[in-house]
């Protein structure tokens, strides 16, 4: 966990463990298979595992099977992305599991961030605030743009009933029916897709 926090977390704020900001903008950080838990190392603070500010590039699992698990142990938010500068932050093949926060148990994305989630899994995340939501993801700020490719949501909950998976306060969210490179689908899309954005 220490290596991940030192590489990715770069938020400079009183009370936040800034990490070593090893990942520069445009770089790629590759995670080894396994679970990453704050109980096993340093995190941004007592309520947030990873906290980035104006960071862009790519954070990905070594394998495209989402076997790199950010595990909040039902106690903390997994990731806060406060802007991405002028480029995109790609989060690929990561599992966001057991995050717990007032809103955005899996991730809070704001400040005009541009994010691509590719082949990710959001499972068992929870938002506890009764006025907000986003069990898995809370999105704010009108310039924030999020694209999802091959990402699944399972067992997330918002105590308020507002967006068990995603709560969009502001911003643009697009769920694509295509696979990220180098994958492609050979089965036509069937059935119906339903998304509730509150």
Secondary structure, DSSP 4 states (H G I P E B T S, - for coil): -HHHHHHH-----TTS------S-TT-EEEEPSEEEEGGGS--SSSSEEEEEES--EEEEESSTT--EEEE-TTTSEEEEEE--TTSPEEEESEEEES-EESS-SSEEEETT-EEEEES-EEES-EE--SS---SSEEE-STT-EEEEES-EEES-EETTSS-SSEEESSSEEEEESSPPTT----S---S-------
